[in-house]
Amino acid sequence: MRHFNIAHQGEILLIKNVSERTLKLISVTVKYGITVDTLDGQGIRNIGDEMRLDKDLGSGESIEIPIKLPDPTSVILVFRDGEIFRREDISI
């Protein structure tokens, strides 16, 4: 069961709480796949940009996160559900 939905809208990511509970979003890591030149030719290297938020999101609420590169590949969300810390990895 997913707790969040992600929508890529231009230069922002819209993160929406789709659970029925209020969740505390602690951090968001946006991963990018970039093409790099190697000795063997070209390869893809994954880099990430982490943001600490510590923000409560009620059911149905959303938050906008600015992105630094145009094509993010995935998002890692760390959040607290009551007294339990959880992690959710979402591919874009």
JOJO-V629644 format. One record per backbone hydrogen bond with DSSP energy under -1.0 kcal/mol. NH is the residue of the N-H (numbers start at 1). CO is the residue of the C=O. Records with the same first field share a line. If there is no record, write none. Layout:
NH: CO / CO
//
This chain:
5: 16
7: 14
9: 12
12: 9
13: 65
14: 7
15: 63
16: 5
17: 61
18: 3
23: 57
24: 80
25: 55
26: 78
27: 78
28: 51
29: 76
30: 49
31: 74
32: 47
34: 45
36: 43
38: 41
41: 38
43: 36
45: 34
47: 32
49: 30
51: 28
53: 26
55: 25
57: 23
60: 17
61: 58
63: 15
65: 13
67: 11
73: 31
74: 31
75: 90
76: 29
77: 88
78: 27
79: 86
80: 24
81: 84
84: 81
86: 79
88: 77
90: 75
92: 73
//
